[in-house]
Amino acid sequence: MLSPRRLAAAAAVLGVLAVAALVLLVLGGLVTVGAAAATGAFLIALSALALLVVVVRRLDGKAQRIDLRVKRHESELAKTLTALRRVETRLDRLSAAVEQASARREEDLSAILASLGEDRVNAMVRAREVEELREEVRALAKGSV
């Protein structure tokens, strides 16, 4: 398809040739001035109509290309959206797993600290018992000597 510039240049050349032919026909007396004017108006209308057809075809082609691009971008966006939804569900599962692990660790630490506290209390009781036994042994040792 011709570009709009080349089409306009060709139409201008054809228009000049048509006007020159009409002028020659009027000067030769073969056509009246009114008929030549009507023919010129008809040719101008036809050239305007041809120009409109070319412009509309070009615009339609551009609109189709834009429509194809939009559809391609929409499909890419749909793919991205599904991927994001998958990532979101994975993140939800991971965050739930992390929360459960954190709760388990907290329970384990509480249990460990509780058992350490019990062991410490038991160790203190045993240390007192051992100290009492030492004192008794010392007292017995002093008493027998």
C-alpha positions in Angstrom: 0.0 0.0 0.0 1.2 3.5 -0.8 2.2 5.8 2.0 0.0 8.8 2.5 2.7 11.1 1.1 3.2 9.2 -2.1 -0.5 8.8 -2.5 -1.0 12.6 -2.1 1.8 13.3 -4.6 0.2 10.9 -7.1 -3.2 12.4 -6.6 -1.8 15.9 -7.0 -0.2 15.0 -10.3 -3.4 13.3 -11.5 -5.4 16.3 -10.4 -3.2 18.7 -12.3 -3.5 16.5 -15.4 -7.3 16.3 -15.0 -7.6 20.1 -14.7 -5.3 20.6 -17.7 -7.4 18.2 -19.7 -10.6 19.9 -18.7 -9.1 23.3 -19.6 -8.1 22.0 -23.0 -11.6 20.6 -23.6 -13.2 23.9 -22.6 -10.8 25.9 -24.8 -11.4 23.6 -27.7 -15.1 24.1 -27.3 -15.8 20.4 -26.9 -17.2 20.8 -23.3 -19.1 23.7 -21.7 -17.7 25.5 -18.7 -20.6 24.2 -16.5 -20.0 20.7 -17.6 -16.3 21.1 -16.9 -17.0 22.6 -13.5 -19.4 19.7 -12.7 -16.8 17.2 -13.9 -14.1 18.9 -11.8 -16.4 18.8 -8.7 -17.2 15.2 -9.3 -13.4 14.3 -9.6 -12.7 16.3 -6.4 -15.4 14.3 -4.6 -14.1 11.0 -5.9 -10.5 11.9 -4.9 -11.7 12.9 -1.4 -13.6 9.6 -1.2 -10.6 7.6 -2.3 -8.5 9.5 0.3 -11.0 8.7 3.0 -11.0 5.0 2.1 -7.2 4.9 2.3 -7.2 6.7 5.6 -9.9 4.4 7.0 -8.0 1.3 5.9 -4.8 2.5 7.5 -6.6 3.4 10.7 -8.4 0.0 10.7 -5.0 -1.7 10.2 -3.5 0.2 13.1 -6.6 -0.5 15.2 -6.2 -4.2 14.5 -2.5 -4.2 15.5 -3.3 -2.3 18.7 -6.1 -4.8 19.4 -3.7 -7.7 18.9 -1.1 -6.0 21.3 -3.8 -5.4 23.9 -4.9 -9.1 23.7 -1.3 -10.2 24.0 -0.8 -8.0 27.0 -4.0 -9.2 28.6 -3.0 -12.8 28.2 0.4 -12.0 29.7 -1.3 -10.2 32.6 -3.6 -13.2 33.1 -0.6 -15.5 33.2 1.1 -13.2 35.7 -2.0 -13.0 37.8 -2.2 -16.8 38.0 1.5 -17.0 38.9 1.0 -14.4 41.6 -2.0 -16.3 43.0 0.1 -19.4 43.2 2.9 -17.5 44.9 0.3 -16.0 47.3 -1.0 -19.4 48.3 2.5 -20.7 48.8 3.3 -17.8 51.0 0.1 -18.4 53.0 1.1 -22.0 53.5 4.7 -21.1 54.4 3.6 -18.4 56.9 1.2 -20.9 58.5 4.0 -23.4 58.7 6.4 -20.8 60.2 3.7 -19.8 62.8 3.2 -23.5 63.7 7.0 -24.0 64.0 7.3 -20.9 66.1 4.5 -22.1 68.4 6.2 -25.6 68.7 9.5 -24.0 69.5 8.0 -21.7 72.1 6.3 -24.7 73.7 9.6 -26.7 73.6 11.5 -23.8 75.2 8.8 -23.4 77.9 9.1 -27.1 78.6 12.9 -27.0 78.6 12.9 -24.0 80.9 10.4 -25.6 83.2 12.4 -28.8 83.4 15.6 -26.8 84.0 13.8 -25.0 86.8 12.7 -28.3 88.3 16.2 -29.7 88.0 17.6 -26.6 89.6 15.2 -26.9 92.5 16.0 -30.6 92.9 19.7 -29.8 92.7 19.3 -27.2 95.5 17.4 -29.7 97.7 20.1 -32.3 97.1 22.9 -29.7 97.8 21.2 -28.9 101.1 20.9 -32.7 101.9 24.6 -33.2 101.0 25.6 -30.2 103.1 23.5 -31.6 106.0 25.2 -35.0 105.6 28.6 -33.3 105.6 27.8 -31.5 108.8 26.6 -34.7 110.4 29.8 -36.4 109.2 31.9 -33.5 110.6 30.0 -33.6 113.8 30.5 -37.4 114.1 34.1 -37.0 113.2 34.6 -34.4 115.9 32.6 -36.5 118.4 34.6 -39.6 118.0 38.0 -38.0 118.2 
